[in-house]
Each structure stands twice: as structure tokens, then as C-alpha cells.
Amino acid sequence: MNTSPDHVDSREDLAAFVRALHRSHTEGGQSWENADLASFLEALAAWIHDADGWFSNSGLSLPASGDWSFFARALQAATVYE
């Protein structure tokens, strides 16, 4: 995957990043630890819950400002958006 989450600074970057994830899954998703939607969403929820630990272990600080509702709306919208 070409796009790094460290380079997602805009809505357009986020859309490109998600497209790159989709392409990665299409081309080799069977190698993903969480290749099906149910396990992917469960892992996503677990990582979000434990993100402060991941950031700390990486020597980073969890960003104080983030539009969590935007991400939540995007996830919900994807259940019906065509």
C-alpha cells in the first residue's frame, strides 16, 4: 500500500487512503489478519479503544483533537451509500 496514515492530512487524503486499503484487500486480502468485514470491524473497534496504548508504545501522543463524529458518520454512511 502506497499511502501512509502519517500522510493523511485532509478529507481527500483519507479517501485516497481508504481506496488504497480497498485495493490492498482486493489484491491480497486473504493475507490480512482480519480479512472479513466482521473481524475487520471488531479489530477496528479494539484498536480505537486501545489507541492510547499504541500511541504511547510508539513514542507518540494520542491526538487530542480529532473529529471522531466524522469518522463515525463515514462508517455509518458506508452501510447505505452507493
C-alpha positions in Angstrom: 0.0 0.0 0.0 1.5 3.3 -1.1 -0.4 5.6 1.3 0.8 6.0 4.9 -1.6 7.1 7.7 1.1 9.6 8.7 0.4 11.4 5.4 -3.4 11.7 5.8 -3.9 15.4 6.4 -7.2 16.1 4.6 -10.5 14.5 3.7 -9.1 13.8 0.2 -6.1 12.1 1.7 -8.4 10.0 3.9 -10.5 8.9 0.9 -7.3 8.0 -1.0 -6.0 6.0 2.0 -9.3 4.1 2.2 -9.2 3.4 -1.5 -5.6 2.1 -1.1 -6.8 -0.2 1.7 -9.6 -1.4 -0.6 -7.1 -2.1 -3.4 -4.8 -3.9 -1.0 -7.7 -6.1 0.2 -8.8 -6.8 -3.4 -5.3 -7.7 -4.5 -4.3 -9.8 -1.4 -6.9 -9.6 1.3 -6.6 -13.3 2.1 -3.2 -12.4 3.7 -4.8 -9.8 6.1 -5.2 -10.9 9.7 -8.8 -9.6 9.6 -9.8 -10.3 6.0 -13.6 -10.5 6.5 -15.8 -7.5 7.4 -16.8 -8.8 10.9 -13.3 -9.4 12.1 -12.1 -6.2 10.5 -14.7 -4.1 12.3 -14.1 -5.9 15.6 -10.3 -5.2 15.2 -11.1 -1.6 14.3 -13.2 -1.2 17.5 -10.5 -2.8 19.6 -7.7 -0.7 18.2 -9.7 2.5 18.6 -10.4 1.6 22.3 -6.7 0.8 22.9 -5.3 3.6 20.7 -3.7 5.4 23.6 -1.5 2.4 24.3 -0.5 2.1 20.7 0.5 5.7 20.5 2.3 5.5 23.8 4.2 2.4 22.7 5.2 4.2 19.5 6.5 7.2 21.4 3.7 9.4 20.2 0.8 11.2 21.9 -2.8 10.4 21.0 -4.0 13.4 19.1 -6.2 15.5 21.4 -8.2 16.9 18.6 -9.9 14.6 16.2 -13.3 14.7 14.6 -14.4 11.3 15.9 -18.0 12.0 14.8 -16.9 12.5 11.2 -15.3 9.0 11.2 -18.3 7.5 12.9 -20.7 9.2 10.3 -18.5 7.9 7.5 -18.6 4.3 8.8 -22.4 4.5 9.2 -22.9 6.1 5.8 -21.0 3.4 4.1 -23.6 0.9 5.2 -26.1 2.5 2.7 -24.1 4.8 0.4 -23.8 3.7 -3.2 
